[in-house]
Amino acid sequence: MAKQVIFLFFIAIASTTQAQQLDVKKLDSAFTGLNKTHRFNGTVLYAEKGKVLYSKAFGVTDCRTNEPLKTTSSFNLASVTKQFIGMGIMILKERGQLQFDDDCKKYIPELPYDGITIRNLMTHTSGIPEYFDLFKMYKTPLDTLTNEKLISLYGTYKPVLDFATGSKWNYCNTNYVLLVSIIERISKQTIDVFVKKNITAPLGLKDTYVYHVLMPAVPANHVYGFEETGEKKKLNDLTPFDGVVGDGNIYSSVEDLYKWEQSLGTGKLVKKETFTEALLPVKLKDGTTYPYGFGWFIEKDKEGAYSHTGGWVGFANLIYRDTKSKRTIIQLSSGSNGWGIRTARNFIQGKPLDIAPTMLIKNVAVMDGTGAPAKNESVRIQGKKIIAVGNLQPFEGEEIIDGEGKILSPGFIDSHSHVESSLKNYPEGIAALNQGITTIVGGQDGESDPVDSLKAEIKATPIAINLATYTGHATIRQQVMGAANLSRPAKPEELEKIKQILKAELQKGSLGLSTGLEYEEGFYSNRFEVIELAKTAAAEKGRYISHIRSEDINMTDAIDEIIQIGKEAKLPVQISHMKIALKDDWGTANKLLATLQHARAEGIDITADCYPYDAWHSTMRVLFPKKDFTSLASATYATDHLFDADGSVLVHFAADTSYNGKTFGAIARIRKETAAQTLLYLVGTAEAYQRQHPGESGEDIMGKSMADEDIRTLLAWPHTNLCSDGANGGHPRGYGSFTKLLNQYVKQQKIMSWEAAINKMTGLAAEHTGITNRGIIAPGYYADLVLIDPDTVKDNSTIQNSKALSDGIKKVWVNGVLVYIDKTFLNKYPGEFVGR
């Protein structure tokens, strides 16, 4: 890494108080620390009562030359530009050349909108849509946008307004580009000439000017934006958008900006009363106001305080003026990092200057979750997120973790989990953490808790893992229809109520709609009901996941149904815990996948998750597809075709706990009857128990009914991600699914590579659930990570000891916090609700 040159300017005013000097020392310490850890490249100026107490430059003007910055170096102001353009409009207004409430078409007749005033443009209440997407849609590969081209785009394509003019406030860069065109047309001068003649020259600003990519010469003190996401720096500077001026592309230094700020309201450029209007909140048509004036945000919690940030390409800037206490801070930066803005704002607002420390994980084989080959790299974490990946060198004083050559993976995402039901009592989530899972997705099989309830529970009882949720079809059905009325499809008026509840949950962060159509609460719904609800999910950009109607005798129809849902509702659909549970169909996994591939070829985004066990865990009642729970013929069919009585375990039987942990075959022999007769007895007895003990679970079974050949085939499908379908005990999958995959299917059977397996646990799972910024090791992603020892990783949970912890999970981080080391929970609870 090239040595970074630091050029320092420090002005200490002798008359400052001791308290002010202490504040300045804190400011200097914070920015010095940010610079040393490559989180700030820029300049800072702080002043009180007309005196500069601090002015300092950190870093370089150009990452290619390492020329040192000065406090006179000029940065692209990005949106801080807008206050200069607002001043230009005020100057023309005072000269009588325009009025704030003039219709813009008076000056730009090409605009396809009526009734938009200059004031609407200055206050972001025009409703005009942003120009970025419009230009990207119609530009040619070598095209550069200009102000006049922008006007032509709107005149030609006439995009509809985002809202009725004056009815809302919505920040929009197009507004200020149009204001520049108005200035140029009225003044008959280009904006660079106008700004120089009417603003910079009268104020004596030497470092302030207009610059865009179509200008022939680059000014000498011009700063270049860059980014640093690994061991290298690269330019992050002007683009083909930067032939326009108005929303950005005025350059200035902290010294000039301070002169500019001190001139405001003094009458040097416009009368005091004119500028006062620039600091009034805009009034909307409904009589409410929004705290924005003419290129200035009005701080809601601080009377007399005004600010504006600016962010574009590598630049991130802040100007903040507190007119009551006469304090000003200006921060300009060019390193694609927002820490400087946060630090400067906290300082002037009297908040703690807490700078998140960084941590470096080195000497690891990074498997980044994409399926790409492992790389020997380092990973740097700041707070909750990854900020750099590559051949990184430690910062001074940085915490360093030596991975000893082991695998560093994204934290695993369990796309189908029931662990959330135990988090209130067991917030550490060891079932997940012990196998490297950092995010669980609940709300499965049609059952869920409301988003607000989940968020409140996490606030009341912090958790160690992240939690996302779907919204359950059966839960809302019961809420609307009542528990006694679920054995029929929803009536039209009921369906509308269910839709409204689903929509509200989606808007609060639910991932989508989940169904458990094999279970009685959802079984009696028809396709129309489910498709209509899936359309509601689609309208909110949600997804659909389903325990399909049948995993055995009616599976062909169930697969057809989920494909139809995806086709008609036009949303991604996922098969929960995909399996082939009918013994007669064992060995036909390839045929199932061919059907799914055909649907994908037709444009239906159908995927699946799967767990690596040949036994499911549910209620005995799913063994009766016709819901005829007293039929001996159906019970006999179940024992012959749907499960292995001698391999299936009655995990929980409340009416007679002596049966707990025994196989159905063993219980039948104890009772001296056939397995079918025993199944009927157990189902009937459990039903009677539950009638006497409402709200309690009467039974659950671990049913052996899959072939390992099919499991291998289904897991290997490129569109299958791993899940556990597990809870906090019961079935060994709750504690061992992810480590079992690595041990049995990667290390022993070698049906997939390490990289492919980790992709199925991380990046692919995130993709299939719609979770963003997790599941990949890359800058900007959350630091959910797991360190794996490939030699020792192994599941240990069994039917007899379902909570046995896995081997080989060396360390687990959740949101940047180390929570688990070598089978030991560290009593940290950084988990969050992960919303869509």
N, C-alpha and C positions, 0 to 999 in steps of 0.2 A: 504494500500500500504506500502510495506517495506520501511523503511527509507533508502535513498540513501546516501552512504558515499562518501565524496569527499576528495581526497588526493591531495594536492597541492604542486607543485614544481615551484618555480619562480626564475629565474636568471636575475638580473638586472646588467648590466655592467656599471660601473661608468663613463666610457669614452663616453657613447652614448650621442648624441646631444639631446636637448630638444625636437626637432621635432620627433626624433626616439622614445623617451619615450612616447610622446603623441600618436604616432601610436600604440605602444605596449599596451597602456591603452585602446585604442579603440578595439584592438584585444581581450584583456582580457575581456572587458565588453561584447563583442559580444558572446564569447564562454561561459562565465559565464551565460549569459541570456539563451543561448541555452540549457545548462545543467540543469538550474533550471526548464525549461519548457519541460524537457525530450526529447529534440531534439538533444542532443549530449552526447555520452558516448565514451570518447576516450582521445587521447593525441595530443598536438600541439607543434611544435617547429618552431621558426622563428630566422633567423640569417642574419647578414649583415657583409660583408667583413671579414669573418672568425670568427666572434664573435656571440655567441648565446645570443640574446637579450630577448628571451622568451621561456620558456619550462614549460609545465604545463600538469597535468593529471586530468581528470574529470571522476568520476564514478567508475565502478566496473569491475573486470576481469571476473566475473562469476555471472550472475543474480541470481543464486541459493544460493550463499554463501555471496554475497556482499563484498567480499574481495576487498580492494581498488586498483585502478590502480596506476601504477608508470610510469614514463617516460622510464623505462627500460622494461616495459611489452611488450610482443611480440604478434603482431596482424598478422592474415593471410593477406598477402599483396595483395591477389587476383592478378589482372593483373599487378600490380607493380612488381611482380615476373619476368615478361618478360625481364626487363632490366638486371637482374642477369643472365638469360639464354643467352641473347645476349652477355654478357661479357664472359661467358663460351665458346661460339663459337669463339669469338675473341682470347681468350687465346690459343685455339687449333690451330687457324689459324697462330698465331705467332710462334708456335712450329713446323709448317710445317706439321701438321697432317690432315689438310683439307684446302680447298680453298672455298671462299664464293660462287663461281660460279660452284662448283661441283654439279653434278646431285645427288639428294637425293637417287636415287636407288643404288648408289655406296655403301651406308651405310645401306639402308633399301630396299633390293631387293624385299621384299614382296609388296611394294606399287604398285598399279595398274596404275600408271601414269608415263609418260615419260616427260623429259624436265623440271622438277621442280627442281630448284636449292636451295641450302641452303639460298642464298640471298632472293629468293622468299618467303621462309618460314619466315625469319626475318622481311621482309617488308610487309607481308600480301598481296602478289600479286600472290600467288600460284593458287588460284581458287578452292582449296580443300574445300569441304563443312564442316560445323561445325559437331562435333561428338555427340552433345547432342541428337538429334533426332535418330541418328543411334544406339546409345547405348540403348536409351529407347525402341526402336523397338525390339531389339534382346536380351536384358538382361533377366535373370531369376530373380524371386523375391528376392533371396538372393545374387545376383551377385554384385561384386564391380569392377569397372573399374580400370585397370592399364594401363601403357604406352604400354606394350606388347600386352595386350588384344585389345587396340585401334588399333594398327597396324594390328592385326589379323582381326578385323572387316572390315577395309578398304580392306584388301587383299581378304577377302571372298566375300563381297557383292558389292565391286567395285562401289560405288556411283559416278555418273557423276560429273565432275567439274562444279562449278557455272559459270565460265567464262574461256576463254582462258588464260592460264598462262601468266602473265606479262601485260595483257591488261587493268586490272582494279586494284583498291585497295579496299579490303574488309576485315575488321577486322575479324579474325578467330582464335579462341583459339586452334584449331587442329594444326596449324602451330608450336606453341611453345611446345606442347606436343611431336611432332615429333622431334623437335630440341633436347629435353632432351634425347630421345632415341639415337640420333646420338652421343651426348656427351658420353652417357654410353657405347655405342658399341665401340667407338674409344678409350676411356680412360680405358675401362674395369673396371670401378668403378660405383657403384650406385651414383645417382645424389647427395644424401646427403653427401656422402664421398667426391665427387668431389668438391662440393661447400665449404665444410669445409676446405679441403686441399688447394684449389686454390684461394678462395676469402675471407672467413671469418677469417681464421687464419692469412694470410698475413696482413690484415687490422686491426686485433685485435678486431673483432666484436664478442661480447660475447652474444648478444641477437638474433642473426640471425642464422637460421637453416632451414632445410627441415623437414616438418612434414606432414604425410598423415595418413588416417584412418587405414591402414594396419600395421602401426608401433606399436610395443608392448607397448611403454610407452609414456605418455603425458608429455612434458617438463613442468617444474615447473612454468615458467613465461608465459605460454600459455594463451591467451585470448580467451574466448568463445563468439561467435556471438549470439545475441538474438534479439527479436523484441518486441515492446510494442505497441499494437493496442487498448488496452482498459485499464482496471484496473489492468491487470496482465502482467508480463513479461514471455516470454517463449523462450527456446533455438531456435536459427536459425543458426545452425552451420553445420558442415561437413555432406556430404551425400554420397551415394554409388558412385557418380562421383569422389569422392576425394581420390581414390587410385592412381590417376594420378598426375604428377608434370610437371610444365612447364608453363601452363597458370595461375597457382596459387600454393598455398601450400608451398611457402617460407614464413617464419615468421620473423618479425623484429620489433624493437622498433624505436621510433623517434630519440633516441640518436644514435643508430647504423646507421640508415638511413642517418643521417647527416654526420657521419664519411664516409660512403659510398659515398655520394654525393661529399664531399670535396676531395675524392681521385680521382674522375673521371678526366681524362685528365692530370694527374700528372705523369704518367708512373709507378705508383706503381703496377699495374696489367698488363697493356698492354701499348705499346708505344703511345705517344700522337697522332701521325698521324693515328694510327689504330683506336683509339677511336673517332677521328674527323670524320671518315667515318660513325660512328654510328649515327651522328647528321646531316647527309645529307638527303635531301628529296629523296624518291625513284623515279626513272625515269621509266615511263611506256613505252610500245612499241610505242605508238603514239608520243612520244617525250615530253609529258606533265609530270609534277611531282605531287606527293602527299606529304604533309608535315608529313611524318613518316619515321623514321630511323630504327635503330636496337633496338626496345623496347622503343622508345621515340617519343612522338608527338612533332612536331616543331611548336611553336606558330606563327601563320601567321601574327599577328599584332604587334609582339614584337621581334625585332632582338635579337638573342642570348638567347632566352627563350625557355625552353624545359620542358615538363611535362608528367605525366602519371597518370591516375586514376586507381583504382581497385575496383570492386564491385562484391561480391559473398556472398551468404547467408546473414549473418548479417553484413558483413564488407563493409565499404565504405571509400576509402583512396585516398590521393593525395600527390604527390611529385612534386614540381614546383621549377625550378632553373632558375634564371635570371643571366646569366653569364656576361652580360654587367655591371650591377650595383652590381654584386656579392651579390645577395639576394636569400635566400632559405626559402621556407616554406614547412613543412611536417605535414600532418594531417592524423591520423589513428583513425578509429572509428569502433565500434562493435555493434551499436544499430539499425541497419537497417534504417538509416536515412541519407539523402544526404545533410543536411543543413551545416554540417561541411565543406564539399568539396566546396560548393558555397561560404561560408564565407571566407575560406582560400584563394581561388582563387581571390575573389574580393579584399581582403586585399593587396595581393602582386601586383595586377594590378592597385592599387590606386583607386579602385571603392568604392562607398559608401557601408558600412556594414549594409544595411537595413535588419533587421530581422523582418519578418512578425509577428505581434502579434497574439496570439491565443484568441479564444473566446469560452466560454462554455455555451451551452444551457442546462439548468438543469430542473428537475421537469416536465418532459414531458412524455406522452405516445407515444413511438416511434413506428410508423407503417412504417416499413422500405421499403415498396414497393414490397416486395416479396410475400405478401399475408400471411406471418406468423403472429401469434398472437402478439398483441401489448405488448411492454415491457416498464416498468418504468425505463428509462435510461437517461443518459446525452450524449450529442454530442459535440465533440470538433472540432473547425474549425481553420485551419491555412491558411491564404490567401484565395485562391479559393476553397480549398478542405477540406474534412472531414479527420481528422487524427486519431480520436479515438471515439469509441462508447462503453458505458458500465457504470459501477458504478464509475464515475470519480470524483476525488477531485480537487477543483480549485487550480491553480497555484498562486503564489504570484503576485499580481497586474493584474491578468487576468480579462478581461471583462466577466461579468456573466449576462446571461439573464434567468430570471425565467419564465418558461412556464406555471406556475400556474396549472399544471395538465392537460393541453390541449393536443391535438393530434399534434405531429410533424411528418410531412410527407415529402417525397421527393417533390420537385417542380413538378407540373403537366406538362406533355408533351402532347401538342395538335398535334396529328398525322395528322390532316387535318385542316389546317387553311388558312384563306385569310387575316389575319391581316397584313401580311408583306407589302401589297399594301399601307397601311396607315402609315407605320413607318417613312417614310421620313418627313411627316408633323406632325406626332404624335409619336415621338420616345419613349415616355414613355410606350406605349403599354398597357394602362389601361384596354382595353377590355380583355386582358389576365391576367394581374396582379390582377385585382379585384376578379377573381375567382381562384387564386392560380396557374395559368399557368406561368411557367418560361421559357419554350422552345416551340416555335411554328415551325411547319413543313409546309413550303410553297411549291410553284411549283406544285400546285394541278390541277387536271382536265385537264392535258395536256398543261397548260400554266405556263411559268416560266421566270425568269430573269437569265441572265448568272451569274455563280458563281463569276467571277471577278467583275462584276457590283455590286453585293450584298456586297462583301467584301469592295469595294471602298466606297459604300454608308455608311456602318457602320463606316468606318474610318472617313469619312467626317462628319457624323452625328451619334454620338454614340447612342446606343439604350439601353433600360432598361431590355430587355428580350433577350434570346438566339434565334437565327434563324438558322434553317436547311432548305434544299430545295431538292426537286426532280427536274429532268430536264423534261420539258414538250414536249411530242410528237407533239402536234399541233404547238407549237412555232417553233420547228425546221423544221417541214413540211413547214410552211409558209416561213421560212427563205430560204429554199432550193427551194421550188416549186413555191413560189409566192402566194399572197392572192387570186388571180383569178383562181388558178389551183388546189384547194383543194378538188374539188368534184370528185376525182378519186383516185385510189391507186397510190403510188409512183412508178415511173419507176425505173428499176434496177440501172441506174447511179445516180438517185436522192436518192435512198435508201442508196447507198454507202456513199454519202455525209452526209446524216442524221446520219448514223452510226458513221462517223468520228467525227462529232460535239458532239454526245452523248458521245462517248468514251472520248473526251477531257474534257467534263464537269464532267464526273465521276472521272477522274484523278485529277480534281481540288477540289473534295470533295462533289459532288452531291451524294445524297443517292441512286439514281437509276432513273428509268424511270417512269413517270406518264402519264396516258392517260385519255382523256375525250371523250370516244367513242360515247356517246350519243349526243355530240355537233357536229355541222356541220364541224368544222375544222378537227375533227378526225374521224367523222362518216364514211366517204367514203374510209378509209383505209380498207384493208382486213386483215384476220388473218395472212397470210404469212408475211405481212409488220410488224405487231406488234410483231410476234414471232421472226423474225430476229433481231429486235431492242432489244427485251428482252434478246436474246442470247448475244448481245453486252454488255448489263448491267451485265449479269451473268459472262461474262469473266472478268469483272472488280470487281467482288464480290459485285455488287450492287443489288438492289431489284426492284420490280415492284408493283405499286399501280394504281388502275384504278377506275374511274367513268365508270362503265361497260356500254355496248351499250344500254341496256334497263333495267329499274327498274320496268317495267310494262308488256306490252303485249308480249314482246320478252325476258323476263327475263330468261327463261329456257335456251335459246340459248346463252344469254350473260354469264350466269354462266358456261355453257359448254366451252365457249371460254376462260375464265380466267383460268379454270382448265387445259385446253390444253396448254395454255401459260406456266403455271407452270411446266407441265409435260415435254414439249419439250425443253424449255429453261433452265430447271433445276435451277430455282431460286425461292426465296420466293415471293409469290404473295398476295396482300391484296386488298380486296373489299372496296372501299371508301364508307363511310356513308351508310352502308347496310340497305336496306329497302324493303318493299313490297308495291308498290305504286298502284297496280291494285286492285280496290275495290273487284273484283270478287275473288281475291286470299287472301283477308284478312283472318287471322286465320290459315295460312299454314306455319308459320315460322318454325315449327318443321320439316316439309318436306324439306324446304330449308337447314336447318342445317344438316339433315340426308345426303343430297347430299354432303355437304362440309366435313362431317366426313368421308364419304366413300372415298373421294379424299385424305384426310389426311392418311387414313389407307393404301392407295396405295403409300404413300411416298411423296405426294405433299404438300409442306408447304404453305397451303392457310389459311389466316386469314382475319379479317375484323375489321373495326372501325364503330362506330355508335353514333349518337347523340340522346339525350332524348326528342325529340319533334316530333309531328305528322304532321309537316308541313315543306316542303323544301323551299329553296330560290334559284331561278334561273331565267332563261328567259322563257317567255310563249311558246317559240318555241319548248321546249322539250315536250310539250303536243301534238305534231304532229309527232308520230313515223315514218310516211312515208314521212315527210318533205313536205307535200302537204298543204301549209299554206293558201290556198284559198278554201279548200274543206269544205263545210258546214257539210257533213257527218262525216268527221274526227273531226271537232270542236264539233259536237253533241256527238260523241263517247267520246271525252275528258271530256265533262261536265257530262256525264252519268257514266263513268267508271274510269277516271283518276284523278279527283280532285273534291272537294266540292266547288261549286261556292260561296255559302254563307259563307263558312269558310275560303276562300282564299282571300288574300289581295293584291291589286296592290300597291306595295311599292313605285315604282318610275315609272312615266309616263311623259316623257319630253315634249310630244306634247300637253298635257293638264294637268297641275299640279293639277287641281281641283279634279282629280280622285285619287291622291295620298292618300293612307291610307284607301281607300274604298274597300269593297268586290266586287267580280265580280257580285254577285247577286244584290247588291245595284246599281252598275253602269248599269246593264241591266235594272233595274226598272226605273232608271233615263232616260235611252235612250228608254224605252218602247219597248224592244225587248227581245228575248230569250238570255239566257246566252251564247249559242253557237254563235249566231249572234254577240254578244258583243265581244266574244273572237276573231272572225275573224276581226272585226273592229279594235280592239286594236293591234293585231299582224300586220295588214297591215299598220296602221297609224304609228306605231313605226318603221317599216321597212322604210317607206318613210321619216320619220324624220332623221333616221340615214344616209340615202343617202344624205340628205341635210346638215348633220352635222357629217361628217366622224370623227371617233375617239371618239365620245361621246356615252354614253350608252342611248339607247332610252327607255328601260323599264326593270323592274324586278318584280318578283311576289313571294309572300310567299304562296305556294300552299299546302293546307291541303289534304293529301291523304294517311295517314297511320293510322293503328289501334294501340291503346295503348297496347293491348294484344300482338301484334307482337313485338313491341318495347321492352317490358319487356323480351320476349323470346330471342330476338336477343342479347340484352345487357347481358343476363345471360350466354350466351355461353362462355365457358372458353377461347376461342380464339378470343373474341371480346374485343378490347380496346375502351375507350371513345375518342371521338373527338368532335369538335364544328362545323366544316365546316363554321365557322362564320367570319365576318369581323368587322370593327369598326362601328357597328350600323346596322340598317336595320332589321334583324331578331334577336329576343331576344337571340338566341343561341350564338351570338357573345360575349355577356357579361355574359351569365348565364348557359351554358351547364354543367360545372363541379359542380357548387354549386347546380344546379337543381338535378343532379344525387344523390348527398349526401342527399338533403332534401326530394325529392319525393320518390326515389327508395330505399334508405337506411333507412332513419328515418321513413317515413310514410308507404310505402308499404312493406318494409323489404324483398325485393327480393334478397338482397345480404348483406353480412356483411360489416362493415367499412373497414376491411382489404382487402376484395376482391375488393371493389370499388376502394380503393386507388391503389391497384395493377393494375387495369385497366387504371388508370390515369397516372401511373408512370413506374414501372418496365416492365409491359407488353407492354406499348406503346413504351418504349425504345427498347425492343426486336423486336417488329414488324417493327420498322423503321431502325434498325441497328445502333442506337445511343449507344455509349459505354460510360461508366463512368458517366452516369447520370441516374436518375430514381430509385436509390437505396440509402438508408442511410447506408453506410459502409465506412471504411477507404479506401482512395484512390479515392473515387468518388467526383465529384464536389459538392460544398455546395450550391446546389439549393434546398431550403427548404421552407415549408409553415407551419405556426402554425394555427391550425383550432380550433375554439370553437364548439364542437359538438352540444351544446345546441342551438346555435343561427345561425349556418350556413344555408344560404338560398339564393336562387336566387331571384332577384327583377325585372329583365328586362322583359318587355312586348312589345307587338306590338306598343302600344301607347308611351312607354318610353323604347326604346330598349337599352339605355345606362345607365339604373339605376344600381348602384353598388350593389354587393352582400353583405350580412351580414355574419359575422362569420369568415372571413379571417383576422386574427389578425395581422400576420406579414408574409412578403415574403422576402426571401434572394435569390439573383441571384449571382452565383459565389462568395459566401461568403459575399456579400454586402447587407445590409438591405436596401430595396428599397421601401417598402410599409408597412404602419401601419394603421390599422383601417380606411380604405377608404381614406388614405392620401398618395400621392406619395411624396417621399423624395428627388426628383431631383437628383437621382443617376442613372448613365447609364453604368452599368458593363456588359451589354449583349455582347455576342460573336457570331461569325459565327461558327456553329457546323458542321464540315465536317465529311464525312464517314471515 
